[in-house]
Amino acid sequence: MTAELVRGQNHPLSRTQVEIRVSTGVPVLAGAALGDEHGTVRGAQWVAHPGAPTLPGIEVSWQAAADHRIAVDLAALPETVHRVSVLLALPTQPGGALRFGAVAAPQTAVTAPDGTEIARFTLTGLDAESAVVALELYRRNDAWKVRAVGQGYALGLPALLADQGLAGAGELAAVIQEAVAASPARAVPAPRSQDAPGVAAWQQAAPDDAPQPRDEQAAGGPIDYSHPRRRAGAAPPPSSEAPAPDGQPAPPVAGDAVGWSMEERLYNQVWGMFEDLARTTAAYRGAVDFADSRLEKELDQALADPRNRLGGTGEAAREAAQARHTQLADQARAAFDRDLAQLTAESEVVEPALPPAFARWDNPVWHGYRVPAEPPMAVRLGDLCLPESALLRIPLLARLPLERGLWIDSGPLEGPDGTFHDSASARRPAMESAVALAARLLAVHPAGEFAVQVVDPAGAGAEALLPLVRTGAVTAAPARGAAGVAEVLERLTRRVDLTQMAVRGGAAEALPPDVDAAQQLLIVNDFPHGFDDRAVTRLRYLADEGPAVGVHLLMVADREDAEAYGPLLDPLWRSLMRLTPVPCDHLADPWVGHAWTYEPCPVPPGSRVLEQVLTELAEARTKRK
């Protein structure tokens, strides 16, 4: 079954040897750029183009053509390559550059070596662009996917290569255009080299459904290497399934990702949605920034002559520049809205299918909760969203066991909407968030394999802790005062030391009878109240050494309260992941260029789901004993 992709949609690749087939109706040049884990093209040697058509695992045509076959062997790519971008560009013309909006919409297809189509994508909506990133093959968790990109560049191939992070993009674009000019374009690509390095031998055999030579071909005419079902200008063949109405993509499916289990597939799908939202938002912001800079440049050029500043000439220039800006911004928003609608539809399907460890507390899956036989691969810490897509929330999943502790900020906070929360109003919800996270961690582990201990020196969190205390979810009563703080920290420090020695000695299970081998979560409330210098040192030790041996830290604290310790606590803060009890845009993502808004997953008001889950867990723990 062939997947008909729309812009932004991805599809898994079950093969490492594929062909990218392109039909455009007019001669275009085709290339492929290799990107590292950040998507950056490290140099001209990472680009396959008509002047250098072969790279390890990649072979493209050496001239412009209306039909192309790009051979890809993903297994032969260097280990540093995580992305393969398929590039199309119109050759430069003496009378001015062509644009994709004036030609038939390019059609692309990813096929198996035997010609079986895996996915297809038609690049619609192009206008002034003369270069475009058509498709992208990318690696995630050692599995490859194809994504329909369709990102066009009105400034041509130099702008496209520069956007790939390539230094010297203009010089390479000139080299590529010169190579194309030196080799006359024709309507079909030249045959692939049979001894191309790095490309598997499967490329040498023509697919079974390849067109047979016609009379003019036998007489020495050009051979048609295009796919018989992918003629230039022809509409894509009908799918074997009933098409979606109005040309919309097929409905999304929960678990449509690579993985050995449904849990792993859902985990990969969620993070795929996160990456897709990051990428499409970055593309939208880039397009808007380009429109703004172009408007500013055109206005400067139009008004550079003082004679144009007065009268109808200047006003007409301003109106024309503003109209072009509006058109570009509207095109960018329309593309972004299409991507956002697709991700929203996927979220609406995925969210109800999530297991308890990934689900919000209001998900009905919790009402059928049963104590698991083994821990999950990840746990949900909250939700993420961006300002341009505030209604779309992506689950924030953290792999288990936790590699770093958590810090829930109980200090003054300002939400993305400008709402301010002072310390007095943030302390209670901060402790409630900690309790909800602790309950979730308890619930997703088998009975007896995860334990919670609490340090609450002044008893300020007693009310919020009631669900854990009533159900017996905490192994001991919350520690009070400086003596209680010291006793808990000393016990956990001893556990870390003994476990480390047992692991180094090759006897990880050989712990004294009085040492609880279960994973431990220490909740610290109201820090630094009740802590002296020795206690702070032990806390830092637990934060650094504890996660590797199953001791995790969950702090509920206001950093301003601990200013007296100065730089002593800076390593501690840096080692913890900061969360907030209210929505806050503090999670920086330099790739997108903006901060993600984090939202906690609270228990719905009036719901008793927390107590029900913890009671079920307590009963299972009692039976286990």
VENKANOR-V301736 format. One record per residue. N is the residue number from 1. RES is the residue in one small letter. PSI is psi as a letter, one per 30 degrees, with the letter a starting at -180 (NA if undefined). Layout:
n->N res->RES psi->PSI
n->N res->RES psi->PSI
This chain:
n->1 res->m psi->k
n->2 res->t psi->k
n->3 res->a psi->k
n->4 res->e psi->j
n->5 res->l psi->l
n->6 res->v psi->l
n->7 res->r psi->k
n->8 res->g psi->f
n->9 res->q psi->k
n->10 res->n psi->l
n->11 res->h psi->k
n->12 res->p psi->k
n->13 res->l psi->j
n->14 res->s psi->f
n->15 res->r psi->l
n->16 res->t psi->f
n->17 res->q psi->j
n->18 res->v psi->l
n->19 res->e psi->k
n->20 res->i psi->j
n->21 res->r psi->k
n->22 res->v psi->k
n->23 res->s psi->k
n->24 res->t psi->f
n->25 res->g psi->f
n->26 res->v psi->l
n->27 res->p psi->k
n->28 res->v psi->l
n->29 res->l psi->k
n->30 res->a psi->k
n->31 res->g psi->l
n->32 res->a psi->k
n->33 res->a psi->k
n->34 res->l psi->k
n->35 res->g psi->l
n->36 res->d psi->a
n->37 res->e psi->f
n->38 res->h psi->g
n->39 res->g psi->g
n->40 res->t psi->k
n->41 res->v psi->j
n->42 res->r psi->f
n->43 res->g psi->l
n->44 res->a psi->f
n->45 res->q psi->f
n->46 res->w psi->g
n->47 res->v psi->k
n->48 res->a psi->k
n->49 res->h psi->l
n->50 res->p psi->f
n->51 res->g psi->f
n->52 res->a psi->i
n->53 res->p psi->f
n->54 res->t psi->k
n->55 res->l psi->l
n->56 res->p psi->j
n->57 res->g psi->f
n->58 res->i psi->k
n->59 res->e psi->k
n->60 res->v psi->l
n->61 res->s psi->l
n->62 res->w psi->g
n->63 res->q psi->l
n->64 res->a psi->k
n->65 res->a psi->l
n->66 res->a psi->f
n->67 res->d psi->k
n->68 res->h psi->l
n->69 res->r psi->k
n->70 res->i psi->j
n->71 res->a psi->k
n->72 res->v psi->k
n->73 res->d psi->j
n->74 res->l psi->e
n->75 res->a psi->f
n->76 res->a psi->f
n->77 res->l psi->k
n->78 res->p psi->l
n->79 res->e psi->f
n->80 res->t psi->f
n->81 res->v psi->k
n->82 res->h psi->f
n->83 res->r psi->k
n->84 res->v psi->j
n->85 res->s psi->k
n->86 res->v psi->k
n->87 res->l psi->k
n->88 res->l psi->k
n->89 res->a psi->k
n->90 res->l psi->k
n->91 res->p psi->k
n->92 res->t psi->k
n->93 res->q psi->k
n->94 res->p psi->e
n->95 res->g psi->g
n->96 res->g psi->l
n->97 res->a psi->k
n->98 res->l psi->l
n->99 res->r psi->l
n->100 res->f psi->f
n->101 res->g psi->f
n->102 res->a psi->g
n->103 res->v psi->l
n->104 res->a psi->k
n->105 res->a psi->k
n->106 res->p psi->k
n->107 res->q psi->k
n->108 res->t psi->l
n->109 res->a psi->k
n->110 res->v psi->k
n->111 res->t psi->l
n->112 res->a psi->l
n->113 res->p psi->f
n->114 res->d psi->g
n->115 res->g psi->f
n->116 res->t psi->k
n->117 res->e psi->k
n->118 res->i psi->e
n->119 res->a psi->l
n->120 res->r psi->l
n->121 res->f psi->k
n->122 res->t psi->k
n->123 res->l psi->i
n->124 res->t psi->l
n->125 res->g psi->g
n->126 res->l psi->k
n->127 res->d psi->d
n->128 res->a psi->f
n->129 res->e psi->k
n->130 res->s psi->f
n->131 res->a psi->l
n->132 res->v psi->k
n->133 res->v psi->j
n->134 res->a psi->e
n->135 res->l psi->l
n->136 res->e psi->k
n->137 res->l psi->k
n->138 res->y psi->l
n->139 res->r psi->k
n->140 res->r psi->k
n->141 res->n psi->h
n->142 res->d psi->g
n->143 res->a psi->k
n->144 res->w psi->k
n->145 res->k psi->l
n->146 res->v psi->k
n->147 res->r psi->k
n->148 res->a psi->j
n->149 res->v psi->d
n->150 res->g psi->g
n->151 res->q psi->j
n->152 res->g psi->l
n->153 res->y psi->j
n->154 res->a psi->f
n->155 res->l psi->g
n->156 res->g psi->a
n->157 res->l psi->e
n->158 res->p psi->e
n->159 res->a psi->e
n->160 res->l psi->e
n->161 res->l psi->e
n->162 res->a psi->e
n->163 res->d psi->f
n->164 res->q psi->g
n->165 res->g psi->g
n->166 res->l psi->k
n->167 res->a psi->k
n->168 res->g psi->h
n->169 res->a psi->e
n->170 res->g psi->e
n->171 res->e psi->e
n->172 res->l psi->e
n->173 res->a psi->e
n->174 res->a psi->e
n->175 res->v psi->e
n->176 res->i psi->e
n->177 res->q psi->e
n->178 res->e psi->e
n->179 res->a psi->e
n->180 res->v psi->e
n->181 res->a psi->e
n->182 res->a psi->f
n->183 res->s psi->j
n->184 res->p psi->k
n->185 res->a psi->l
n->186 res->r psi->l
n->187 res->a psi->f
n->188 res->v psi->l
n->189 res->p psi->l
n->190 res->a psi->l
n->191 res->p psi->k
n->192 res->r psi->k
n->193 res->s psi->k
n->194 res->q psi->f
n->195 res->d psi->h
n->196 res->a psi->k
n->197 res->p psi->k
n->198 res->g psi->f
n->199 res->v psi->k
n->200 res->a psi->l
n->201 res->a psi->f
n->202 res->w psi->f
n->203 res->q psi->f
n->204 res->q psi->f
n->205 res->a psi->k
n->206 res->a psi->k
n->207 res->p psi->l
n->208 res->d psi->e
n->209 res->d psi->g
n->210 res->a psi->k
n->211 res->p psi->k
n->212 res->q psi->k
n->213 res->p psi->k
n->214 res->r psi->l
n->215 res->d psi->e
n->216 res->e psi->f
n->217 res->q psi->e
n->218 res->a psi->f
n->219 res->a psi->g
n->220 res->g psi->g
n->221 res->g psi->l
n->222 res->p psi->k
n->223 res->i psi->k
n->224 res->d psi->j
n->225 res->y psi->g
n->226 res->s psi->l
n->227 res->h psi->k
n->228 res->p psi->f
n->229 res->r psi->g
n->230 res->r psi->h
n->231 res->r psi->l
n->232 res->a psi->k
n->233 res->g psi->f
n->234 res->a psi->l
n->235 res->a psi->l
n->236 res->p psi->k
n->237 res->p psi->l
n->238 res->p psi->k
n->239 res->s psi->l
n->240 res->s psi->f
n->241 res->e psi->l
n->242 res->a psi->k
n->243 res->p psi->l
n->244 res->a psi->k
n->245 res->p psi->k
n->246 res->d psi->g
n->247 res->g psi->g
n->248 res->q psi->l
n->249 res->p psi->l
n->250 res->a psi->k
n->251 res->p psi->k
n->252 res->p psi->l
n->253 res->v psi->k
n->254 res->a psi->k
n->255 res->g psi->g
n->256 res->d psi->i
n->257 res->a psi->l
n->258 res->v psi->k
n->259 res->g psi->l
n->260 res->w psi->f
n->261 res->s psi->l
n->262 res->m psi->e
n->263 res->e psi->e
n->264 res->e psi->e
n->265 res->r psi->e
n->266 res->l psi->e
n->267 res->y psi->e
n->268 res->n psi->e
n->269 res->q psi->e
n->270 res->v psi->e
n->271 res->w psi->f
n->272 res->g psi->e
n->273 res->m psi->e
n->274 res->f psi->e
n->275 res->e psi->e
n->276 res->d psi->e
n->277 res->l psi->e
n->278 res->a psi->e
n->279 res->r psi->e
n->280 res->t psi->e
n->281 res->t psi->e
n->282 res->a psi->e
n->283 res->a psi->e
n->284 res->y psi->e
n->285 res->r psi->e
n->286 res->g psi->e
n->287 res->a psi->e
n->288 res->v psi->e
n->289 res->d psi->e
n->290 res->f psi->e
n->291 res->a psi->e
n->292 res->d psi->e
n->293 res->s psi->e
n->294 res->r psi->e
n->295 res->l psi->e
n->296 res->e psi->e
n->297 res->k psi->e
n->298 res->e psi->e
n->299 res->l psi->e
n->300 res->d psi->e
n->301 res->q psi->e
n->302 res->a psi->e
n->303 res->l psi->g
n->304 res->a psi->e
n->305 res->d psi->j
n->306 res->p psi->f
n->307 res->r psi->f
n->308 res->n psi->f
n->309 res->r psi->f
n->310 res->l psi->l
n->311 res->g psi->a
n->312 res->g psi->f
n->313 res->t psi->e
n->314 res->g psi->e
n->315 res->e psi->e
n->316 res->a psi->e
n->317 res->a psi->e
n->318 res->r psi->e
n->319 res->e psi->e
n->320 res->a psi->e
n->321 res->a psi->e
n->322 res->q psi->e
n->323 res->a psi->e
n->324 res->r psi->e
n->325 res->h psi->e
n->326 res->t psi->e
n->327 res->q psi->e
n->328 res->l psi->e
n->329 res->a psi->e
n->330 res->d psi->e
n->331 res->q psi->e
n->332 res->a psi->e
n->333 res->r psi->e
n->334 res->a psi->e
n->335 res->a psi->e
n->336 res->f psi->e
n->337 res->d psi->e
n->338 res->r psi->e
n->339 res->d psi->e
n->340 res->l psi->e
n->341 res->a psi->e
n->342 res->q psi->e
n->343 res->l psi->e
n->344 res->t psi->e
n->345 res->a psi->e
n->346 res->e psi->e
n->347 res->s psi->e
n->348 res->e psi->f
n->349 res->v psi->e
n->350 res->v psi->e
n->351 res->e psi->e
n->352 res->p psi->f
n->353 res->a psi->f
n->354 res->l psi->k
n->355 res->p psi->l
n->356 res->p psi->e
n->357 res->a psi->f
n->358 res->f psi->f
n->359 res->a psi->l
n->360 res->r psi->l
n->361 res->w psi->f
n->362 res->d psi->g
n->363 res->n psi->k
n->364 res->p psi->f
n->365 res->v psi->f
n->366 res->w psi->f
n->367 res->h psi->f
n->368 res->g psi->g
n->369 res->y psi->k
n->370 res->r psi->k
n->371 res->v psi->k
n->372 res->p psi->l
n->373 res->a psi->f
n->374 res->e psi->l
n->375 res->p psi->l
n->376 res->p psi->l
n->377 res->m psi->f
n->378 res->a psi->l
n->379 res->v psi->k
n->380 res->r psi->k
n->381 res->l psi->f
n->382 res->g psi->a
n->383 res->d psi->l
n->384 res->l psi->k
n->385 res->c psi->l
n->386 res->l psi->l
n->387 res->p psi->e
n->388 res->e psi->f
n->389 res->s psi->h
n->390 res->a psi->f
n->391 res->l psi->f
n->392 res->l psi->j
n->393 res->r psi->k
n->394 res->i psi->k
n->395 res->p psi->k
n->396 res->l psi->j
n->397 res->l psi->k
n->398 res->a psi->k
n->399 res->r psi->k
n->400 res->l psi->k
n->401 res->p psi->l
n->402 res->l psi->k
n->403 res->e psi->f
n->404 res->r psi->l
n->405 res->g psi->l
n->406 res->l psi->k
n->407 res->w psi->j
n->408 res->i psi->j
n->409 res->d psi->k
n->410 res->s psi->g
n->411 res->g psi->a
n->412 res->p psi->k
n->413 res->l psi->k
n->414 res->e psi->k
n->415 res->g psi->l
n->416 res->p psi->f
n->417 res->d psi->g
n->418 res->g psi->f
n->419 res->t psi->k
n->420 res->f psi->k
n->421 res->h psi->j
n->422 res->d psi->l
n->423 res->s psi->e
n->424 res->a psi->e
n->425 res->s psi->f
n->426 res->a psi->f
n->427 res->r psi->e
n->428 res->r psi->e
n->429 res->p psi->f
n->430 res->a psi->e
n->431 res->m psi->e
n->432 res->e psi->e
n->433 res->s psi->e
n->434 res->a psi->e
n->435 res->v psi->e
n->436 res->a psi->e
n->437 res->l psi->e
n->438 res->a psi->e
n->439 res->a psi->e
n->440 res->r psi->e
n->441 res->l psi->e
n->442 res->l psi->e
n->443 res->a psi->f
n->444 res->v psi->f
n->445 res->h psi->l
n->446 res->p psi->l
n->447 res->a psi->k
n->448 res->g psi->f
n->449 res->e psi->g
n->450 res->f psi->k
n->451 res->a psi->l
n->452 res->v psi->k
n->453 res->q psi->k
n->454 res->v psi->k
n->455 res->v psi->j
n->456 res->d psi->i
n->457 res->p psi->e
n->458 res->a psi->g
n->459 res->g psi->g
n->460 res->a psi->f
n->461 res->g psi->g
n->462 res->a psi->e
n->463 res->e psi->e
n->464 res->a psi->f
n->465 res->l psi->f
n->466 res->l psi->e
n->467 res->p psi->e
n->468 res->l psi->e
n->469 res->v psi->e
n->470 res->r psi->e
n->471 res->t psi->f
n->472 res->g psi->g
n->473 res->a psi->f
n->474 res->v psi->k
n->475 res->t psi->f
n->476 res->a psi->l
n->477 res->a psi->k
n->478 res->p psi->k
n->479 res->a psi->k
n->480 res->r psi->l
n->481 res->g psi->l
n->482 res->a psi->e
n->483 res->a psi->e
n->484 res->g psi->e
n->485 res->v psi->e
n->486 res->a psi->e
n->487 res->e psi->e
n->488 res->v psi->e
n->489 res->l psi->e
n->490 res->e psi->e
n->491 res->r psi->e
n->492 res->l psi->e
n->493 res->t psi->e
n->494 res->r psi->e
n->495 res->r psi->e
n->496 res->v psi->e
n->497 res->d psi->e
n->498 res->l psi->e
n->499 res->t psi->e
n->500 res->q psi->e
n->501 res->m psi->e
n->502 res->a psi->e
n->503 res->v psi->e
n->504 res->r psi->f
n->505 res->g psi->g
n->506 res->g psi->g
n->507 res->a psi->i
n->508 res->a psi->f
n->509 res->e psi->f
n->510 res->a psi->i
n->511 res->l psi->l
n->512 res->p psi->l
n->513 res->p psi->f
n->514 res->d psi->g
n->515 res->v psi->k
n->516 res->d psi->j
n->517 res->a psi->f
n->518 res->a psi->l
n->519 res->q psi->k
n->520 res->q psi->k
n->521 res->l psi->j
n->522 res->l psi->j
n->523 res->i psi->k
n->524 res->v psi->j
n->525 res->n psi->k
n->526 res->d psi->g
n->527 res->f psi->k
n->528 res->p psi->g
n->529 res->h psi->k
n->530 res->g psi->g
n->531 res->f psi->k
n->532 res->d psi->a
n->533 res->d psi->e
n->534 res->r psi->e
n->535 res->a psi->e
n->536 res->v psi->e
n->537 res->t psi->e
n->538 res->r psi->e
n->539 res->l psi->e
n->540 res->r psi->e
n->541 res->y psi->e
n->542 res->l psi->e
n->543 res->a psi->e
n->544 res->d psi->e
n->545 res->e psi->f
n->546 res->g psi->e
n->547 res->p psi->e
n->548 res->a psi->f
n->549 res->v psi->g
n->550 res->g psi->g
n->551 res->v psi->j
n->552 res->h psi->l
n->553 res->l psi->k
n->554 res->l psi->j
n->555 res->m psi->k
n->556 res->v psi->j
n->557 res->a psi->l
n->558 res->d psi->j
n->559 res->r psi->e
n->560 res->e psi->f
n->561 res->d psi->f
n->562 res->a psi->g
n->563 res->e psi->f
n->564 res->a psi->f
n->565 res->y psi->f
n->566 res->g psi->b
n->567 res->p psi->f
n->568 res->l psi->e
n->569 res->l psi->f
n->570 res->d psi->e
n->571 res->p psi->e
n->572 res->l psi->e
n->573 res->w psi->e
n->574 res->r psi->f
n->575 res->s psi->f
n->576 res->l psi->l
n->577 res->m psi->k
n->578 res->r psi->k
n->579 res->l psi->l
n->580 res->t psi->l
n->581 res->p psi->f
n->582 res->v psi->l
n->583 res->p psi->k
n->584 res->c psi->k
n->585 res->d psi->i
n->586 res->h psi->f
n->587 res->l psi->j
n->588 res->a psi->k
n->589 res->d psi->j
n->590 res->p psi->f
n->591 res->w psi->e
n->592 res->v psi->f
n->593 res->g psi->g
n->594 res->h psi->l
n->595 res->a psi->k
n->596 res->w psi->k
n->597 res->t psi->k
n->598 res->y psi->k
n->599 res->e psi->k
n->600 res->p psi->l
n->601 res->c psi->i
n->602 res->p psi->l
n->603 res->v psi->k
n->604 res->p psi->k
n->605 res->p psi->k
n->606 res->g psi->f
n->607 res->s psi->k
n->608 res->r psi->g
n->609 res->v psi->e
n->610 res->l psi->e
n->611 res->e psi->e
n->612 res->q psi->e
n->613 res->v psi->e
n->614 res->l psi->e
n->615 res->t psi->e
n->616 res->e psi->e
n->617 res->l psi->e
n->618 res->a psi->e
n->619 res->e psi->e
n->620 res->a psi->e
n->621 res->r psi->e
n->622 res->t psi->e
n->623 res->k psi->e
n->624 res->r psi->e
n->625 res->k psi->NA
